[in-house]
């Protein structure tokens, strides 16, 4: 197999960071809400993001490169802001849901950037499938945010 393009590995490692950020963000959100249905949903999305990261890490390894192992600094700051805001506003469900939607917006942008690159067909298929799942999550979180606002 030929050596992977640095661009492909960079794109995949960025997606791994994004998934790790989402995993931690959703775990934080699950711990901040009192609604049991939201706790379950956010925990499910955290587990999904962990699975996505593991799948992408396996691809980077298969390509002969070193996969990212953690989230980004931006993600850590975003999670910290979510924690701070939940304390200040008393775990306001609408605010937490809005933060989850903001995180999904950022994740979709990162996935779109990756899909805009020249990825091998098998990698493109994985990224595209994961993006479709993120889009579904985004739409569900957006609907929850709208419902919480009313």
Buried (B, 14 or more C-beta within 10 A) or exposed (E): EEEBBEEBBBBBBBBBBBBBBBBBBBBBBBBBBEBEEBBEBBBEBBEBBBBBBEBBBEBBEEBEBEBBEEBBEEBBEBBEEBBEBBEEEEBBBBBBBBBBBBBBEBBBEBBEEBEEBEBEEEBBEBBEEBBEBBBEBBEBBBEBBEEBEE
